[in-house]
Amino acid sequence: MGRELWRRLRSWEGLLAILLLVVLAFNVTRVPNFLTVTNQINLFQLGIEKAIVVLVMAFVIISGEIDLSVASMMGLSAAVVAALFELGVPVPLAILVALGVGAGFGLINGFFVARVGLSSLAVTLAGYVGFRGLARLLVQDRSVGGFPAWFTDLGQRGLIGPVTLSILLFAILAVVAAVALHASGFGRLAYEVGNSAPAARFSGVPVARVKIAIFTLSGLVSALAGVLMAARLGAVRASTAEGFELDIITVVLLGGVSIFGGVGTMLGVLLSTYLVLNLRNGLVIAGVTGNTQTGIIGLLLILSVLAPNLWERGRAGLRRRRPEPSLRAPPVAPAGSMPSRAATE
């Protein structure tokens, strides 16, 4: 039991748990009621849309790709709902159209990456600019609001006690993502593709279909997060969710997912999500300004790329220093002699 606990503490997830406890301790000393259920729900509610997109971004990066367009897709889906609502389209239908737009553009991203062979960095960077531009065309520089009360209530009021629909959806999606990544064939394929796409292709893995499916899910989940954000804020601007991709990618990489793909756990990603939420809150408590917070998160992004690789190299170095077990063969009895009792037992 002690060995197993020590092994877990030495893992990346163990280090994240320790860092989380340190951040929580700091926040508790500044705000005595910080750990109350109501306060923690409020903390999650402020960054819940990012947390939802983090779940699917983990699949994207584990598969060896990147999606820089997720925040722009959140803004575009919110703008689609707002624009259609202004045209008199019922909000439920507008939501379905927004989700379809997200899935459709995600499919296009996946097609250009998996079938055409373009870099996901270049393809999604185009989406980063293009989706935001489409959002500006739809709502201009205005703030569109006046949504039905039931829609804003979904984002602002508790569905089960103080738990909102967004938090409930995050909990469900987190369980689904963990099972899909660690206990399904699709998760194993994502790891294989991330480890080596050519090797996976020679092994019969449908690499293109896996990547297209992941990018389609990325677009769909990002669109869902954008709709939820529109409901929470009660108004939509073209700049909705602007800059969120920095936090989302930072959380995934800090969770131990390798930027090169093929490595990472959903437990690490969830711990990192809670850690960054509390870190952001701690910076606000300490009076750190928004621009400085962005700089700190950017530094954390750099460290989250370097640290897991240095961590694994250090562990590999320690394993190499351990003495190798003796490989000498047992002594052989001379010909004609009888083996001893110890040798025969």
C-alpha positions in Angstrom: 0.0 0.0 0.0 2.8 2.4 0.9 4.7 1.6 -2.3 1.7 2.2 -4.4 0.9 5.5 -2.7 4.6 6.6 -3.2 4.5 5.6 -6.9 1.3 7.7 -7.4 2.8 10.7 -5.7 5.9 10.5 -7.9 3.6 10.6 -11.1 2.8 13.8 -12.9 -0.8 13.5 -11.6 0.6 13.3 -8.0 2.6 16.5 -8.6 -0.5 18.3 -9.9 -2.4 17.2 -6.8 0.3 18.6 -4.5 0.4 21.9 -6.5 -3.4 22.0 -6.2 -3.3 21.7 -2.4 -0.7 24.5 -2.3 -2.9 26.8 -4.3 -6.0 25.9 -2.3 -4.2 26.6 0.9 -3.2 30.0 -0.3 -6.7 30.8 -1.4 -8.2 29.6 1.9 -5.8 31.9 3.9 -7.1 34.9 1.9 -10.8 33.9 1.8 -11.9 31.9 4.9 -15.1 30.4 3.2 -13.3 29.7 -0.1 -13.9 25.9 0.1 -17.7 26.1 0.6 -19.8 24.3 -1.9 -21.4 27.5 -3.1 -18.1 29.2 -3.7 -16.6 26.3 -5.5 -19.7 26.0 -7.8 -19.4 29.8 -8.5 -15.7 29.2 -9.3 -16.4 26.5 -11.8 -19.3 28.5 -13.3 -16.9 31.3 -14.3 -14.7 29.0 -16.4 -17.1 26.2 -17.2 -17.1 26.7 -21.0 -13.3 26.5 -21.1 -13.4 23.3 -18.9 -15.9 21.7 -21.4 -13.6 22.4 -24.4 -10.6 21.2 -22.5 -12.1 17.6 -22.5 -12.1 17.4 -26.3 -8.8 19.3 -26.7 -7.2 16.5 -24.8 -8.2 14.1 -27.6 -6.9 16.5 -30.2 -3.5 16.8 -28.7 -3.2 13.1 -27.7 -3.8 12.3 -31.4 -0.8 14.4 -32.3 -2.7 17.5 -33.6 -3.7 21.0 -32.3 -6.9 23.0 -32.7 -6.3 26.8 -32.4 -9.9 27.6 -33.6 -11.9 26.4 -30.6 -12.4 29.8 -29.0 -13.3 31.4 -32.3 -15.8 28.6 -32.9 -17.3 29.3 -29.4 -17.7 33.0 -30.5 -19.1 32.0 -33.9 -21.7 29.6 -32.5 -22.9 32.2 -30.0 -23.1 34.7 -32.9 -25.2 32.3 -35.0 -27.7 31.9 -32.2 -27.9 35.7 -31.7 -28.2 36.5 -35.4 -30.9 33.8 -36.0 -32.8 35.0 -32.9 -32.8 38.5 -34.3 -34.3 37.2 -37.5 -37.2 35.6 -35.6 -35.9 32.0 -35.7 -36.9 30.1 -32.5 -34.0 29.7 -30.1 -34.1 25.9 -30.0 -33.7 25.8 -33.8 -31.0 28.4 -33.7 -29.1 26.3 -31.2 -29.3 23.3 -33.4 -28.1 25.3 -36.4 -25.1 26.6 -34.3 -24.2 23.0 -33.2 -24.4 22.0 -36.9 -22.1 24.8 -37.9 -19.6 23.7 -35.3 -19.7 20.1 -36.3 -19.5 21.1 -40.0 -16.5 23.3 -39.7 -14.8 20.8 -37.4 -15.4 18.2 -40.2 -13.8 20.6 -42.7 -10.8 21.1 -40.4 -10.4 17.3 -40.1 -10.7 16.8 -43.8 -7.9 19.3 -44.6 -5.6 17.8 -41.9 -6.3 14.1 -42.5 -7.1 13.8 -46.2 -5.3 16.8 -47.8 -2.3 16.4 -45.4 -2.1 20.0 -44.3 -0.7 20.9 -40.9 -3.3 21.2 -38.2 -1.5 24.3 -36.9 -2.0 26.1 -40.3 -5.6 24.8 -40.8 -6.9 25.7 -37.4 -5.0 29.1 -37.4 -7.1 29.9 -40.5 -10.2 28.9 -38.6 -9.0 31.0 -35.7 -9.1 34.1 -37.9 -12.0 33.0 -40.2 -14.5 32.0 -37.6 -14.0 35.2 -35.7 -14.4 37.1 -38.9 -17.7 35.4 -39.6 -18.9 36.2 -36.0 -18.2 39.9 -36.7 -20.1 39.7 -39.9 -23.1 38.3 -38.1 -23.4 40.6 -35.1 -21.1 43.5 -36.2 -19.9 45.5 -33.2 -23.2 45.2 -31.4 -24.2 43.4 -28.2 -27.2 41.2 -29.0 -29.3 40.3 -26.1 -33.0 40.0 -25.1 -33.1 36.2 -25.2 -36.0 34.3 -23.7 -35.9 34.0 -20.0 -35.8 30.1 -20.2 -32.6 30.3 -22.3 -30.7 32.6 -19.9 -32.0 30.7 -16.9 -30.3 27.6 -18.3 -26.9 29.4 -18.0 -27.5 31.4 -14.9 -29.8 29.4 -12.5 -29.3 26.2 -10.8 -30.8 23.1 -12.4 -30.2 20.8 -9.5 -29.8 22.9 -6.4 -27.0 25.4 -7.2 -25.6 23.2 -10.0 -26.3 24.8 -13.4 -26.8 23.0 -16.7 -23.3 23.8 -17.8 -21.7 22.2 -14.7 -23.9 19.2 -15.0 -23.0 18.8 -18.7 -19.3 19.1 -17.8 -19.6 16.3 -15.2 -21.3 14.0 -17.7 -18.9 14.8 -20.5 -15.9 14.3 -18.2 -17.1 10.8 -17.4 -17.8 10.0 -21.0 -14.4 11.4 -22.1 -12.5 9.4 -19.4 -14.3 6.2 -20.4 -13.8 6.9 -24.1 -10.1 7.7 -23.7 -9.1 4.9 -21.3 -11.6 2.1 -21.8 -12.7 2.1 -25.4 -11.2 1.2 -28.8 -11.5 4.8 -29.9 -9.3 6.0 -27.1 -6.7 3.3 -28.0 -6.7 4.4 -31.6 -6.2 8.1 -30.6 -3.1 7.0 -28.6 -1.8 4.9 -31.5 -2.3 7.7 -34.0 -0.6 10.2 -31.6 2.4 7.9 -31.0 3.1 7.3 -34.7 0.6 7.9 -37.4 2.6 6.0 -40.1 3.0 3.0 -37.8 -0.7 3.1 -36.9 -1.5 3.2 -40.6 0.6 0.2 -41.4 -1.1 -1.6 -38.5 -4.4 -1.1 -40.2 -5.7 1.8 -38.1 -8.0 4.1 -40.0 -5.8 7.2 -39.2 -7.7 9.7 -41.4 -11.1 8.6 -40.0 -9.9 8.9 -36.4 -8.5 12.4 -36.9 -11.7 13.6 -38.8 -13.9 12.2 -36.0 -11.8 14.0 -33.3 -11.8 17.4 -35.2 -15.6 17.0 -35.8 -16.1 16.5 -32.1 -13.8 19.4 -31.3 -16.0 21.7 -33.5 -19.2 20.3 -32.0 -18.2 20.6 -28.4 -16.7 24.1 -28.9 -20.1 25.2 -30.5 -21.9 23.7 -27.5 -19.6 25.7 -25.1 -20.3 28.9 -27.1 -24.1 28.4 -26.8 -23.8 27.8 -23.1 -21.7 30.9 -22.7 -24.4 32.9 -24.6 -26.9 31.6 -22.1 -24.7 32.5 -19.1 -23.9 36.0 -20.2 -27.3 36.8 -21.6 -25.7 38.7 -24.5 -23.5 38.0 -27.4 -20.7 40.0 -29.0 -18.3 39.1 -31.8 -15.5 39.0 -29.2 -17.2 36.3 -27.1 -14.6 33.8 -25.8 -11.8 35.7 -27.4 -8.4 34.5 -26.1 -9.8 31.4 -24.5 -7.6 29.1 -26.6 -4.5 30.1 -24.5 -6.1 28.8 -21.2 -7.5 25.7 -22.9 -4.3 24.5 -24.4 -2.4 25.4 -21.2 -4.7 23.3 -19.1 -4.3 20.3 -21.4 -0.5 20.4 -21.6 -0.2 21.1 -17.8 -2.3 18.0 -17.3 0.6 15.9 -18.6 -0.6 15.6 -22.3 2.5 15.6 -24.5 2.5 18.3 -27.2 3.9 15.6 -29.5 0.9 13.3 -28.9 0.4 9.8 -27.6 0.8 10.6 -23.9 -1.6 11.8 -21.3 -4.5 10.9 -18.9 -7.9 12.4 -18.3 -7.2 12.4 -14.6 -4.3 14.7 -15.2 -6.4 17.0 -17.4 -9.1 17.2 -14.8 -6.7 18.0 -12.0 -5.1 20.6 -14.2 -8.5 22.2 -15.0 -9.3 22.6 -11.3 -5.7 23.8 -10.6 -5.8 26.6 -13.2 -9.3 27.7 -12.1 -8.1 28.1 -8.6 -4.9 29.7 -9.8 -6.8 32.3 -11.7 -9.0 32.9 -8.7 -5.9 33.2 -6.4 -4.4 35.8 -8.8 -7.6 37.8 -8.6 -7.6 37.6 -4.8 -4.0 38.8 -4.8 -5.0 41.8 -6.9 -3.1 40.8 -10.0 -4.4 42.6 -13.1 -5.8 40.9 -16.2 -2.8 41.5 -18.5 -0.4 40.2 -15.8 -2.7 37.1 -15.4 -2.4 36.5 -19.2 1.4 36.8 -19.0 1.5 34.3 -16.1 -0.8 31.8 -18.0 1.5 32.2 -21.0 4.5 31.4 -18.9 2.6 28.4 -17.5 2.0 27.3 -21.1 5.8 27.3 -21.7 6.4 25.4 -18.5 3.6 22.9 -19.2 5.4 22.0 -22.5 8.9 21.7 -20.9 8.1 20.3 -17.5 6.5 16.9 -18.4 9.3 16.1 -20.8 12.0 17.1 -18.2 10.1 15.1 -15.6 10.1 11.9 -17.7 13.8 12.4 -18.6 14.6 12.7 -14.9 12.6 9.5 -14.1 14.3 7.6 -16.9 17.7 8.8 -15.7 16.9 7.5 -12.2 15.8 4.1 -13.6 19.1 3.8 -15.5 21.1 4.4 -12.4 19.5 1.6 -10.5 21.7 -1.6 -10.4 20.7 -4.2 -12.9 19.7 -7.6 -11.4 22.2 -10.3 -11.6 22.0 -12.3 -14.8 24.5 -15.0 -13.9 23.4 -18.6 -14.4 23.3 -20.9 -11.4 26.3 -23.2 -11.0 26.2 -26.4 -12.8 27.1 -29.7 -11.0 30.0 -31.7 -12.4 29.1 -34.5 -14.7 28.2 -37.7 -12.9 27.6 -36.1 -9.5 24.2 -36.1 -7.8 22.4 -32.7 -7.5 22.0 -31.5 -3.9 18.6 -31.3 -2.3 18.6 -27.5 -2.4 19.1 -27.6 -6.2 16.2 -30.0 -6.7 13.7 -28.1 -4.5 
